[in-house]
Amino acid sequence: MWSKRVPTGAEIADRDCKHNLLFPGAASAAALLCMAAGAAKAAEPLYETVVVAEAGAEDRARQDDAASSSLITSGRTPRSAEDLPQLLAELPGVSVTRLGGLGSLATLSLRGSSANQVEVYFDGVPLSAASGGGVDIGLIPVVDLDSVEVYRGMSPIGFGTSAMGGIVSLSSATAEVSGMRAYAGGGSFGTEFGGVQARWAGKNLHLLGSVNGLGSAGDFTYANDNATGFTTSDDTISRRQNNALGQVDGLAHVVGFLPGRQQIWGTASFLHRDQGVPPAGSVTANGASLGTDRLIATAAYESRDELGSHLRAQLYTVATWQRLDDPCGDLSGGQPTQTRDLSTSSGGTLAGSKPLAGWLKFSAVAEGRYERFDPSSVLPGAASIPPGSRVFGAGGFEGRTLIHSLRLAIIPSLRLEAAKDTITRPERYRLLGADTQPATYWLPNARLALVQWTSEQVTLRANLGHYGRLPSLIERYGNTGQLLGNPDLVPETGTNADLGANWTRKGERLRLSLDGSLFAAWARNLIYFRQVGTYLRPANLGSARILGAEVSATMDWRHRFRFFGQTTFTDARDLEDVSGSYDKQLPHRPRLRAYARPELRNLRLAGRWRWGLYADLDATSGNYLDSANLVEVNPRVLFGAGGQIDAPHWGLRLVASAHNLANTPVVDLVGYPMPGRSVFLTLQWSTPDPNKETLE
């Protein structure tokens, strides 16, 4: 990623946000320009990602200054073979559940939420529609991402859909300058990867295209207890079977500049993956496989004026086709499975903001989409499941009022979501009711946020929000595998609240930032999956209460030494009156997580050569893998380290990384171990960037 010739609109807006803390009327326009810049993909990336980045500035997302948020950019010592689950797991309030190593299924929890309660956006396109379930963030390549924003507990109005847990917003790379980049690497478990990216930046047109490949045998060793967790005499060291992965993905991004402050832009992203599906660790693999093809396409028109007004009109479509072949029933207790499921979602978003006075700004959003889930089985005699569809619409508005004398911003927002499902009951349900079961949902969501600038260094924030989540189509009527649907599900609802503060000191040599929050959530009608014979069936059985606190710190000394650390405490309790699980910690929500990463950056090696080092520590307290808290995972501490050598005059960079140096056993789900010690190496070449900052 590369720096720009001139300051971007987002940079100017961010600078004005900071400068105008003493002038609240001007700060209103500047802050909402930041939000507008983040809400849509502009010709320039939203954030500067050069090696030199201000402490604190790169750690908070800029689309909503009242929300507890984090921002990931490339302005740090990189790791080789990084993936999105690994990056997100570093952040406060985030817990990632993985079913294996590189490329495996991975889902995300924010502040104790379920994975279904987290919305994931890619260039403004929602990825969690249609088929439902938590978004598999292991399917999202990071090599072509420019930035990752995470909003915990609250949903900024710039997104058409709200979320009970929070929002992850991914922004793809754009062409800032003309040039090329190529990389190749590999490492443990037969892993190989490589790719090429080309970019062209003309006067009125910017183009970027990339293609990447990834392959891995995934044959790591692990401690196999042979499904007898309380007996150690039969424990062995086994090698993971049927865990190979092959993937090709790519991205195309185009931006066209129109007269005035207008532009059109578009993104097309594709992914093709074939992978083995290993069974639970104690079961012999017999060759189950999963194929995934996904296409994301979007186009948008955007305009803004000098006063801060902004308009974005965007169209998008997402199509995902998955092929599961399990001839021996490794995943379903011996019952063969062969499915072909197609999930599509197409829609549009209209968002805008306009200052009405020096102390008042108004923002609004409207979104509509059509979702369809079409499952099928190619096994002879398999029960057919007709497709289901959903028409979804949402509209919302937000006002931002500034009280000059109190240096206080009051930000109320209201959003209404509506959906109509058309579902044909499968044959196995026809004895339970009518053949068709259409349903209409109306889901109001409201939020009140406060931001108070106590000084130029201290910002206070508070949020109270009511959110909901519609049951997905797959939850309502099942799939062709082992999931039974429940057409009578009702939406999950919940109330979130938090109090937070941020302190930032920016000196010429030393820059410090501290951020902390207390948070709470109460959820009702949670959708749980319960075992019904050999099937799983969802039902509205749950309620929960979550209390917690999170603290993060960033330090940057002379752009040579940087430190980031965070710790999160989460007390997530099951309040459903069910014997054995009442008042127990919700599974896969560890009480305590901590992460620390010191870095040495951009140090002189010889002549124009540069080098950097990092180390990281990831600690997780004891965790439970079941709702009764009977299956406990011991506390774990994972160590990693790595570094890089740069030859900027040749455009070369060599990156080496080691993960889990102590070879600590790691399990997030019963029977699905993760790799131990692993080492990866990446060699990258890029054409010179005449605007990239270097430190002497």
PASERO-998022 format. One record per residue (C-alpha): x, y, z; residue number from 0; chain. Coordinates in nm, 3 decimals. Layout:
BEGIN
east,north,up,resi,chain
X,Y,Z,NUM,A
...
//
This chain:
BEGIN
east,north,up,resi,chain
0.000,0.000,0.000,0,A
0.130,0.340,-0.088,1,A
0.107,0.703,0.019,2,A
-0.046,0.981,-0.185,3,A
0.087,1.284,-0.367,4,A
-0.152,1.518,-0.190,5,A
-0.362,1.493,0.128,6,A
-0.677,1.290,0.076,7,A
-1.028,1.404,0.159,8,A
-1.030,1.170,0.456,9,A
-0.700,1.315,0.581,10,A
-0.828,1.669,0.549,11,A
-1.149,1.576,0.729,12,A
-0.956,1.398,1.003,13,A
-0.721,1.695,1.045,14,A
-1.017,1.927,1.067,15,A
-1.185,1.702,1.324,16,A
-0.881,1.734,1.546,17,A
-0.817,2.104,1.482,18,A
-1.176,2.206,1.539,19,A
-1.216,2.056,1.884,20,A
-1.205,2.414,2.007,21,A
-1.467,2.517,1.752,22,A
-1.759,2.274,1.789,23,A
-1.961,2.421,1.501,24,A
-1.685,2.350,1.255,25,A
-1.615,2.015,1.420,26,A
-1.964,1.899,1.330,27,A
-1.902,1.931,0.959,28,A
-1.552,1.788,0.982,29,A
-1.657,1.488,1.190,30,A
-1.941,1.402,0.956,31,A
-1.713,1.442,0.658,32,A
-1.498,1.173,0.822,33,A
-1.809,0.954,0.848,34,A
-1.902,1.025,0.488,35,A
-1.551,0.940,0.372,36,A
-1.571,0.610,0.557,37,A
-1.923,0.523,0.445,38,A
-1.828,0.488,0.081,39,A
-1.527,0.371,-0.114,40,A
-1.363,0.680,-0.261,41,A
-1.101,0.720,-0.529,42,A
-0.846,0.751,-0.251,43,A
-0.825,0.496,0.031,44,A
-0.992,0.609,0.348,45,A
-0.676,0.608,0.554,46,A
-0.311,0.689,0.503,47,A
-0.113,0.368,0.531,48,A
0.248,0.480,0.502,49,A
0.501,0.340,0.744,50,A
0.487,0.656,0.956,51,A
0.150,0.678,1.133,52,A
0.044,0.884,1.429,53,A
-0.002,0.693,1.751,54,A
-0.368,0.666,1.833,55,A
-0.487,0.792,1.495,56,A
-0.445,0.454,1.329,57,A
-0.611,0.264,1.613,58,A
-0.959,0.418,1.598,59,A
-1.195,0.391,1.307,60,A
-1.323,0.725,1.183,61,A
-1.675,0.656,1.064,62,A
-1.832,0.697,1.408,63,A
-1.642,0.888,1.676,64,A
-1.896,0.791,1.943,65,A
-1.849,0.415,1.901,66,A
-1.579,0.199,2.057,67,A
-1.380,0.110,1.751,68,A
-1.048,-0.009,1.612,69,A
-0.867,0.036,1.284,70,A
-0.611,-0.194,1.123,71,A
-0.386,-0.063,0.843,72,A
-0.053,-0.168,0.695,73,A
0.138,0.090,0.901,74,A
0.320,-0.166,1.115,75,A
0.579,-0.439,1.089,76,A
0.393,-0.707,0.889,77,A
0.371,-1.081,0.940,78,A
0.419,-1.346,0.677,79,A
0.109,-1.553,0.592,80,A
-0.124,-1.325,0.790,81,A
-0.496,-1.392,0.769,82,A
-0.802,-1.197,0.879,83,A
-0.889,-1.412,1.186,84,A
-0.536,-1.358,1.316,85,A
-0.555,-0.981,1.269,86,A
-0.897,-0.941,1.427,87,A
-0.810,-1.159,1.727,88,A
-0.557,-0.895,1.835,89,A
-0.823,-0.629,1.898,90,A
-1.005,-0.547,2.224,91,A
-1.348,-0.704,2.264,92,A
-1.285,-0.958,1.988,93,A
-1.295,-1.336,2.024,94,A
-1.234,-1.561,1.722,95,A
-1.334,-1.928,1.707,96,A
-1.135,-2.132,1.453,97,A
-1.174,-2.490,1.339,98,A
-0.813,-2.531,1.227,99,A
-0.522,-2.357,1.060,100,A
-0.479,-2.129,0.761,101,A
-0.801,-2.101,0.560,102,A
-1.018,-2.294,0.805,103,A
-1.366,-2.189,0.911,104,A
-1.344,-1.897,1.155,105,A
-1.622,-1.694,1.315,106,A
-1.617,-1.373,1.514,107,A
-1.767,-1.261,1.845,108,A
-1.770,-0.896,1.955,109,A
-1.810,-0.828,2.326,110,A
-1.961,-1.169,2.393,111,A
-2.204,-1.166,2.099,112,A
-2.278,-1.468,1.881,113,A
-2.121,-1.481,1.535,114,A
-2.466,-1.430,1.380,115,A
-2.493,-1.094,1.558,116,A
-2.189,-0.947,1.380,117,A
-2.233,-0.787,1.037,118,A
-1.938,-0.793,0.796,119,A
-1.918,-0.545,0.507,120,A
-1.680,-0.550,0.212,121,A
-1.663,-0.212,0.035,122,A
-2.010,-0.138,0.170,123,A
-2.155,-0.476,0.066,124,A
-2.311,-0.691,0.344,125,A
-2.171,-1.046,0.340,126,A
-2.398,-1.207,0.599,127,A
-2.721,-1.202,0.398,128,A
-2.910,-1.490,0.234,129,A
-2.767,-1.817,0.364,130,A
-2.725,-1.675,0.714,131,A
-2.498,-1.788,0.991,132,A
-2.190,-1.608,1.108,133,A
-1.967,-1.488,0.825,134,A
-1.668,-1.717,0.772,135,A
-1.389,-1.460,0.802,136,A
-1.140,-1.731,0.707,137,A
-1.276,-1.699,0.351,138,A
-1.170,-1.333,0.319,139,A
-0.815,-1.274,0.186,140,A
-0.626,-0.985,0.345,141,A
-0.359,-0.925,0.082,142,A
-0.577,-0.680,-0.115,143,A
-0.735,-0.503,0.183,144,A
-0.647,-0.141,0.254,145,A
-0.802,-0.120,0.601,146,A
-1.024,-0.301,0.849,147,A
-1.261,-0.112,1.080,148,A
-1.429,-0.276,1.378,149,A
-1.722,-0.113,1.564,150,A
-1.800,-0.296,1.887,151,A
-2.155,-0.301,2.022,152,A
-2.289,-0.016,1.805,153,A
-2.389,0.025,1.440,154,A
-2.298,0.354,1.263,155,A
-2.580,0.499,1.054,156,A
-2.368,0.478,0.738,157,A
-2.438,0.104,0.721,158,A
-2.781,0.004,0.598,159,A
-2.822,-0.283,0.845,160,A
-2.775,-0.269,1.220,161,A
-2.612,-0.544,1.425,162,A
-2.647,-0.651,1.789,163,A
-2.282,-0.737,1.830,164,A
-2.117,-0.481,1.605,165,A
-1.983,-0.427,1.256,166,A
-1.663,-0.518,1.072,167,A
-1.602,-0.302,0.765,168,A
-1.338,-0.410,0.511,169,A
-1.205,-0.168,0.249,170,A
-1.022,-0.296,-0.057,171,A
-0.702,-0.147,-0.195,172,A
-0.708,0.123,-0.462,173,A
-0.454,0.257,-0.711,174,A
-0.284,0.559,-0.559,175,A
0.017,0.556,-0.793,176,A
0.102,0.351,-1.100,177,A
0.316,0.045,-1.048,178,A
0.331,-0.326,-0.978,179,A
0.382,-0.558,-0.685,180,A
0.455,-0.930,-0.674,181,A
0.513,-1.164,-0.383,182,A
0.578,-1.532,-0.313,183,A
0.631,-1.732,0.000,184,A
0.575,-2.049,0.192,185,A
0.634,-2.229,0.515,186,A
0.512,-2.496,0.752,187,A
0.266,-2.774,0.661,188,A
0.340,-2.750,0.289,189,A
0.208,-2.395,0.262,190,A
0.278,-2.197,-0.055,191,A
0.136,-1.862,-0.167,192,A
0.200,-1.587,-0.418,193,A
0.037,-1.315,-0.621,194,A
0.072,-1.011,-0.841,195,A
-0.095,-0.669,-0.830,196,A
-0.092,-0.402,-1.103,197,A
-0.215,-0.046,-1.063,198,A
-0.249,0.254,-1.290,199,A
-0.329,0.606,-1.172,200,A
-0.425,0.842,-1.452,201,A
-0.565,1.191,-1.432,202,A
-0.932,1.090,-1.434,203,A
-0.913,0.713,-1.399,204,A
-0.749,0.481,-1.146,205,A
-0.733,0.104,-1.203,206,A
-0.613,-0.183,-0.985,207,A
-0.611,-0.555,-1.052,208,A
-0.469,-0.850,-0.861,209,A
-0.457,-1.229,-0.864,210,A
-0.343,-1.442,-0.570,211,A
-0.294,-1.811,-0.503,212,A
-0.271,-2.016,-0.183,213,A
-0.210,-2.383,-0.116,214,A
-0.143,-2.585,0.198,215,A
-0.130,-2.950,0.297,216,A
-0.241,-2.856,0.649,217,A
-0.092,-3.177,0.788,218,A
0.012,-3.052,1.131,219,A
0.047,-3.281,1.432,220,A
-0.177,-3.258,1.736,221,A
-0.255,-3.434,2.064,222,A
-0.535,-3.686,1.995,223,A
-0.733,-3.795,2.303,224,A
-0.937,-4.047,2.096,225,A
-1.259,-3.886,2.222,226,A
-1.185,-3.993,2.580,227,A
-1.114,-3.664,2.745,228,A
-1.104,-3.810,3.096,229,A
-0.873,-4.099,3.004,230,A
-0.512,-4.026,2.915,231,A
-0.383,-4.382,2.861,232,A
-0.500,-4.388,2.496,233,A
-0.375,-4.041,2.403,234,A
-0.151,-4.026,2.095,235,A
0.020,-3.772,1.871,236,A
-0.161,-3.775,1.536,237,A
-0.127,-3.590,1.208,238,A
-0.423,-3.390,1.076,239,A
-0.585,-3.570,0.784,240,A
-0.774,-3.442,0.481,241,A
-0.688,-3.081,0.560,242,A
-0.542,-2.967,0.226,243,A
-0.642,-2.633,0.079,244,A
-0.617,-2.478,-0.267,245,A
-0.739,-2.127,-0.345,246,A
-0.731,-1.865,-0.621,247,A
-0.872,-1.518,-0.559,248,A
-0.857,-1.179,-0.723,249,A
-0.976,-0.821,-0.715,250,A
-1.045,-0.544,-0.965,251,A
-1.107,-0.187,-0.854,252,A
-1.178,0.115,-1.076,253,A
-1.236,0.481,-0.991,254,A
-1.347,0.748,-1.236,255,A
-1.329,1.117,-1.145,256,A
-1.611,1.341,-1.263,257,A
-1.627,1.723,-1.271,258,A
-1.646,1.878,-0.927,259,A
-1.620,1.656,-0.623,260,A
-1.792,1.364,-0.792,261,A
-1.676,1.015,-0.878,262,A
-1.790,0.670,-0.971,263,A
-1.616,0.358,-0.851,264,A
-1.659,-0.016,-0.866,265,A
-1.515,-0.333,-0.718,266,A
-1.528,-0.693,-0.836,267,A
-1.386,-0.969,-0.618,268,A
-1.379,-1.344,-0.684,269,A
-1.269,-1.647,-0.485,270,A
-1.241,-2.014,-0.580,271,A
-1.145,-2.262,-0.310,272,A
-1.126,-2.641,-0.284,273,A
-1.044,-2.790,0.053,274,A
-1.062,-3.111,0.244,275,A
-1.295,-3.119,0.542,276,A
-1.131,-3.300,0.833,277,A
-1.364,-3.469,1.081,278,A
-1.340,-3.440,1.457,279,A
-0.985,-3.516,1.567,280,A
-1.049,-3.875,1.679,281,A
-1.237,-3.981,1.363,282,A
-1.063,-4.129,1.060,283,A
-1.094,-3.906,0.753,284,A
-1.247,-4.059,0.440,285,A
-1.215,-3.773,0.194,286,A
-1.494,-3.523,0.261,287,A
-1.444,-3.206,0.058,288,A
-1.588,-2.856,0.031,289,A
-1.574,-2.629,-0.270,290,A
-1.656,-2.259,-0.254,291,A
-1.699,-2.007,-0.536,292,A
-1.788,-1.649,-0.448,293,A
-1.836,-1.331,-0.649,294,A
-1.881,-0.983,-0.502,295,A
-1.956,-0.696,-0.740,296,A
-2.051,-0.338,-0.656,297,A
-2.069,0.001,-0.826,298,A
-2.134,0.341,-0.672,299,A
-2.173,0.711,-0.746,300,A
-2.048,0.955,-0.486,301,A
-2.046,1.332,-0.450,302,A
-1.958,1.579,-0.177,303,A
-1.924,1.954,-0.148,304,A
-1.701,2.186,0.049,305,A
-1.965,2.235,0.320,306,A
-1.968,1.869,0.414,307,A
-2.277,1.747,0.226,308,A
-2.233,1.397,0.092,309,A
-2.431,1.157,-0.124,310,A
-2.362,0.793,-0.208,311,A
-2.571,0.566,-0.430,312,A
-2.451,0.206,-0.449,313,A
-2.564,-0.118,-0.615,314,A
-2.423,-0.461,-0.532,315,A
-2.460,-0.834,-0.576,316,A
-2.307,-1.131,-0.394,317,A
-2.326,-1.492,-0.509,318,A
-2.181,-1.790,-0.319,319,A
-2.195,-2.149,-0.443,320,A
-2.081,-2.424,-0.207,321,A
-2.033,-2.793,-0.287,322,A
-2.007,-3.040,-0.001,323,A
-1.917,-3.404,-0.076,324,A
-1.908,-3.640,0.222,325,A
-1.950,-3.990,0.076,326,A
-1.877,-4.174,0.400,327,A
-2.062,-3.944,0.639,328,A
-1.753,-3.823,0.825,329,A
-1.941,-3.510,0.929,330,A
-2.284,-3.659,0.996,331,A
-2.240,-3.981,1.187,332,A
-2.210,-4.209,0.884,333,A
-2.487,-4.059,0.670,334,A
-2.355,-3.968,0.320,335,A
-2.401,-3.608,0.211,336,A
-2.364,-3.446,-0.130,337,A
-2.504,-3.092,-0.148,338,A
-2.498,-2.799,-0.391,339,A
-2.613,-2.477,-0.221,340,A
-2.642,-2.141,-0.396,341,A
-2.684,-1.819,-0.198,342,A
-2.742,-1.483,-0.368,343,A
-2.807,-1.130,-0.246,344,A
-2.860,-0.820,-0.463,345,A
-2.952,-0.473,-0.353,346,A
-2.873,-0.108,-0.326,347,A
-2.791,0.158,-0.069,348,A
-2.858,0.532,-0.072,349,A
-2.683,0.734,0.198,350,A
-2.635,1.104,0.248,351,A
-2.558,1.376,0.497,352,A
-2.611,1.751,0.498,353,A
-2.532,2.031,0.745,354,A
-2.845,2.227,0.831,355,A
-2.669,2.479,1.055,356,A
-2.332,2.531,1.216,357,A
-2.448,2.322,1.512,358,A
-2.666,2.063,1.337,359,A
-2.609,1.796,1.075,360,A
-2.851,1.538,0.941,361,A
-2.764,1.196,0.794,362,A
-2.991,0.934,0.641,363,A
-2.962,0.590,0.486,364,A
-3.192,0.359,0.291,365,A
-3.121,0.004,0.177,366,A
-3.315,-0.263,-0.006,367,A
-3.213,-0.609,-0.120,368,A
-3.344,-0.942,-0.242,369,A
-3.195,-1.259,-0.095,370,A
-3.236,-1.615,-0.212,371,A
-3.108,-1.943,-0.074,372,A
-3.133,-2.242,-0.309,373,A
-3.013,-2.569,-0.151,374,A
-3.008,-2.899,-0.335,375,A
-2.881,-3.252,-0.289,376,A
-2.753,-3.468,-0.573,377,A
-2.779,-3.796,-0.383,378,A
-3.046,-4.033,-0.519,379,A
-3.354,-4.036,-0.300,380,A
-3.248,-3.736,-0.092,381,A
-3.531,-3.516,0.036,382,A
-3.571,-3.199,-0.167,383,A
-3.580,-2.856,-0.006,384,A
-3.732,-2.578,-0.218,385,A
-3.559,-2.241,-0.227,386,A
-3.643,-1.964,0.015,387,A
-3.633,-1.591,-0.051,388,A
-3.639,-1.267,0.144,389,A
-3.717,-0.909,0.049,390,A
-3.542,-0.676,0.291,391,A
-3.564,-0.302,0.340,392,A
-3.421,-0.060,0.593,393,A
-3.428,0.313,0.647,394,A
-3.278,0.533,0.913,395,A
-3.172,0.883,1.005,396,A
-2.934,1.044,1.248,397,A
-2.893,1.395,1.382,398,A
-2.577,1.545,1.525,399,A
-2.629,1.843,1.755,400,A
-2.340,2.035,1.908,401,A
-2.372,2.231,2.233,402,A
-2.084,2.475,2.206,403,A
-2.061,2.575,2.569,404,A
-2.036,2.212,2.687,405,A
-1.816,2.093,2.398,406,A
-2.074,1.814,2.366,407,A
-2.221,1.631,2.066,408,A
-2.562,1.462,2.103,409,A
-2.625,1.201,1.834,410,A
-2.966,1.029,1.827,411,A
-3.049,0.784,1.549,412,A
-3.346,0.568,1.452,413,A
-3.358,0.285,1.202,414,A
-3.642,0.061,1.087,415,A
-3.577,-0.275,0.924,416,A
-3.842,-0.481,0.750,417,A
-3.834,-0.819,0.581,418,A
-4.077,-1.052,0.408,419,A
-3.986,-1.420,0.374,420,A
-4.136,-1.664,0.130,421,A
-4.057,-2.014,0.244,422,A
-4.190,-2.348,0.127,423,A
-4.185,-2.607,0.401,424,A
-3.979,-2.916,0.316,425,A
-4.157,-3.251,0.303,426,A
-4.034,-3.345,0.651,427,A
-4.229,-3.047,0.795,428,A
-4.559,-3.082,0.613,429,A
-4.722,-3.271,0.895,430,A
-4.650,-2.973,1.120,431,A
-4.842,-2.711,0.925,432,A
-4.923,-2.558,0.589,433,A
-4.696,-2.607,0.290,434,A
-4.604,-2.241,0.278,435,A
-4.524,-2.014,0.567,436,A
-4.463,-1.652,0.460,437,A
-4.359,-1.419,0.737,438,A
-4.321,-1.043,0.771,439,A
-4.090,-0.877,1.024,440,A
-4.071,-0.518,1.147,441,A
-3.768,-0.439,1.355,442,A
-3.711,-0.090,1.502,443,A
-3.360,-0.001,1.621,444,A
-3.266,0.314,1.811,445,A
-2.947,0.461,1.950,446,A
-2.841,0.762,2.154,447,A
-2.472,0.858,2.157,448,A
-2.284,1.135,2.338,449,A
-1.933,1.266,2.269,450,A
-1.766,1.521,2.492,451,A
-1.428,1.678,2.421,452,A
-1.296,1.748,2.768,453,A
-0.972,1.879,2.617,454,A
-0.767,1.841,2.304,455,A
-0.626,1.522,2.454,456,A
-0.930,1.365,2.623,457,A
-1.255,1.250,2.463,458,A
-1.545,1.091,2.651,459,A
-1.821,0.889,2.486,460,A
-2.139,0.708,2.586,461,A
-2.384,0.490,2.391,462,A
-2.721,0.329,2.451,463,A
-2.877,0.124,2.173,464,A
-3.157,-0.122,2.104,465,A
-3.089,-0.369,1.824,466,A
-3.231,-0.685,1.675,467,A
-3.140,-0.966,1.437,468,A
-3.373,-1.135,1.194,469,A
-3.352,-1.516,1.175,470,A
-3.176,-1.614,0.855,471,A
-3.334,-1.821,0.580,472,A
-3.120,-2.123,0.663,473,A
-3.232,-2.101,1.027,474,A
-3.595,-2.079,0.923,475,A
-3.607,-2.382,0.696,476,A
-3.276,-2.570,0.709,477,A
-3.044,-2.704,0.444,478,A
-2.978,-3.027,0.261,479,A
-2.740,-3.148,0.532,480,A
-2.793,-3.193,0.902,481,A
-2.971,-2.866,0.981,482,A
-3.345,-2.866,1.036,483,A
-3.518,-2.532,1.001,484,A
-3.773,-2.367,1.228,485,A
-4.023,-2.145,1.042,486,A
-4.161,-2.010,1.370,487,A
-3.845,-1.833,1.483,488,A
-3.879,-1.472,1.599,489,A
-3.606,-1.203,1.586,490,A
-3.341,-1.180,1.851,491,A
-3.345,-0.847,2.034,492,A
-3.110,-0.679,2.276,493,A
-2.996,-0.362,2.447,494,A
-2.634,-0.248,2.444,495,A
-2.468,0.024,2.651,496,A
-2.113,0.146,2.702,497,A
-1.906,0.425,2.855,498,A
-1.563,0.503,2.714,499,A
-1.275,0.746,2.720,500,A
-0.974,0.814,2.499,501,A
-0.656,1.002,2.594,502,A
-0.398,1.088,2.329,503,A
-0.070,1.272,2.369,504,A
0.107,1.368,2.048,505,A
0.458,1.498,2.087,506,A
0.729,1.520,1.826,507,A
0.913,1.220,1.965,508,A
0.673,1.034,2.193,509,A
0.308,0.968,2.110,510,A
0.077,0.786,2.346,511,A
-0.286,0.678,2.327,512,A
-0.503,0.507,2.589,513,A
-0.858,0.390,2.527,514,A
-1.098,0.216,2.764,515,A
-1.463,0.114,2.782,516,A
-1.713,-0.044,3.019,517,A
-1.987,-0.229,2.831,518,A
-2.306,-0.421,2.900,519,A
-2.562,-0.608,2.689,520,A
-2.892,-0.784,2.753,521,A
-3.023,-1.017,2.484,522,A
-3.356,-1.196,2.447,523,A
-3.494,-1.470,2.222,524,A
-3.146,-1.588,2.136,525,A
-3.145,-1.854,1.866,526,A
-2.983,-2.173,1.991,527,A
-2.915,-2.495,1.798,528,A
-3.022,-2.810,1.982,529,A
-2.964,-3.173,1.892,530,A
-3.273,-3.352,1.753,531,A
-3.170,-3.712,1.682,532,A
-2.892,-3.681,1.423,533,A
-3.005,-3.329,1.326,534,A
-2.964,-2.977,1.464,535,A
-3.271,-2.754,1.497,536,A
-3.275,-2.385,1.600,537,A
-3.523,-2.239,1.848,538,A
-3.574,-1.917,2.043,539,A
-3.463,-2.055,2.375,540,A
-3.215,-1.812,2.515,541,A
-3.152,-1.493,2.702,542,A
-2.819,-1.361,2.817,543,A
-2.648,-1.086,3.012,544,A
-2.301,-0.963,2.929,545,A
-2.082,-0.729,3.134,546,A
-1.726,-0.636,3.052,547,A
-1.438,-0.393,3.024,548,A
-1.169,-0.337,2.763,549,A
-0.850,-0.131,2.768,550,A
-0.597,-0.070,2.491,551,A
-0.275,0.132,2.470,552,A
-0.050,0.247,2.186,553,A
0.295,0.405,2.211,554,A
0.514,0.538,1.931,555,A
0.866,0.668,2.002,556,A
1.037,0.857,1.718,557,A
0.872,0.625,1.465,558,A
1.130,0.362,1.563,559,A
0.961,0.180,1.849,560,A
0.591,0.103,1.866,561,A
0.387,-0.086,2.121,562,A
0.025,-0.198,2.110,563,A
-0.148,-0.386,2.390,564,A
-0.502,-0.462,2.497,565,A
-0.690,-0.663,2.753,566,A
-1.061,-0.750,2.767,567,A
-1.270,-0.893,3.048,568,A
-1.607,-1.047,2.952,569,A
-1.862,-1.198,3.188,570,A
-2.120,-1.353,2.952,571,A
-2.397,-1.540,3.137,572,A
-2.671,-1.768,3.007,573,A
-2.997,-1.657,3.175,574,A
-3.229,-1.911,3.012,575,A
-3.402,-2.115,3.282,576,A
-3.259,-2.448,3.168,577,A
-3.116,-2.694,3.416,578,A
-2.743,-2.730,3.378,579,A
-2.673,-2.406,3.188,580,A
-2.842,-2.130,3.388,581,A
-2.597,-1.861,3.502,582,A
-2.309,-2.040,3.330,583,A
-2.053,-1.866,3.111,584,A
-2.157,-1.872,2.745,585,A
-1.929,-2.110,2.551,586,A
-1.649,-1.973,2.332,587,A
-1.646,-1.645,2.527,588,A
-1.328,-1.646,2.740,589,A
-1.344,-1.426,3.048,590,A
-1.006,-1.268,2.992,591,A
-0.807,-1.204,2.676,592,A
-0.491,-1.002,2.634,593,A
-0.262,-0.919,2.345,594,A
0.069,-0.730,2.333,595,A
0.293,-0.645,2.039,596,A
0.619,-0.444,2.067,597,A
0.789,-0.346,1.740,598,A
1.118,-0.201,1.622,599,A
1.054,-0.026,1.292,600,A
1.240,0.122,0.997,601,A
1.588,0.096,1.149,602,A
1.899,0.153,0.938,603,A
2.087,-0.164,0.849,604,A
2.347,-0.058,0.592,605,A
2.324,0.225,0.345,606,A
1.963,0.247,0.234,607,A
1.866,-0.091,0.377,608,A
1.611,-0.099,0.659,609,A
1.500,-0.361,0.908,610,A
1.234,-0.418,1.173,611,A
1.141,-0.674,1.438,612,A
0.829,-0.759,1.633,613,A
0.720,-0.998,1.905,614,A
0.368,-1.074,2.018,615,A
0.191,-1.240,2.307,616,A
-0.166,-1.368,2.294,617,A
-0.311,-1.483,2.626,618,A
-0.652,-1.639,2.687,619,A
-0.794,-1.742,3.023,620,A
-0.983,-2.066,3.073,621,A
-1.272,-2.110,2.833,622,A
-1.571,-2.343,2.804,623,A
-1.674,-2.534,2.494,624,A
-2.025,-2.632,2.609,625,A
-2.324,-2.451,2.762,626,A
-2.304,-2.653,3.087,627,A
-1.939,-2.554,3.138,628,A
-1.832,-2.917,3.169,629,A
-1.576,-2.913,2.886,630,A
-1.310,-2.663,2.985,631,A
-1.009,-2.540,2.790,632,A
-0.704,-2.460,2.997,633,A
-0.558,-2.108,2.991,634,A
-0.305,-2.056,2.715,635,A
-0.031,-1.811,2.623,636,A
0.092,-1.801,2.262,637,A
0.420,-1.638,2.162,638,A
0.516,-1.520,1.817,639,A
0.801,-1.322,1.661,640,A
0.925,-1.206,1.327,641,A
1.090,-0.933,1.128,642,A
1.160,-0.783,0.792,643,A
1.446,-0.651,0.582,644,A
1.375,-0.381,0.323,645,A
1.583,-0.272,0.026,646,A
1.367,0.022,-0.089,647,A
1.609,0.119,-0.368,648,A
1.543,-0.221,-0.526,649,A
1.179,-0.244,-0.417,650,A
1.244,-0.564,-0.219,651,A
1.113,-0.676,0.119,652,A
1.176,-1.006,0.299,653,A
0.940,-1.095,0.585,654,A
0.978,-1.387,0.826,655,A
0.729,-1.488,1.096,656,A
0.703,-1.761,1.358,657,A
0.375,-1.846,1.532,658,A
0.310,-2.035,1.856,659,A
0.680,-2.068,1.934,660,A
0.618,-2.277,2.245,661,A
0.409,-2.528,2.045,662,A
0.116,-2.485,2.286,663,A
-0.188,-2.707,2.217,664,A
-0.481,-2.492,2.101,665,A
-0.845,-2.598,2.063,666,A
-1.141,-2.364,2.005,667,A
-1.397,-2.637,1.931,668,A
-1.405,-2.995,2.058,669,A
-1.226,-3.226,1.817,670,A
-1.084,-2.948,1.598,671,A
-0.722,-2.877,1.695,672,A
-0.518,-2.590,1.556,673,A
-0.155,-2.592,1.442,674,A
0.134,-2.570,1.683,675,A
0.467,-2.408,1.600,676,A
0.486,-2.277,1.243,677,A
0.723,-2.060,1.036,678,A
0.652,-1.864,0.717,679,A
0.861,-1.654,0.478,680,A
0.754,-1.397,0.216,681,A
0.959,-1.220,-0.052,682,A
0.795,-0.913,-0.205,683,A
0.897,-0.688,-0.495,684,A
0.732,-0.362,-0.590,685,A
0.807,-0.073,-0.821,686,A
0.937,0.238,-0.644,687,A
0.682,0.475,-0.495,688,A
0.808,0.833,-0.534,689,A
0.576,0.960,-0.260,690,A
0.638,0.706,0.014,691,A
0.792,0.854,0.325,692,A
1.126,0.726,0.447,693,A
1.299,0.801,0.773,694,A
1.663,0.903,0.790,695,A
//
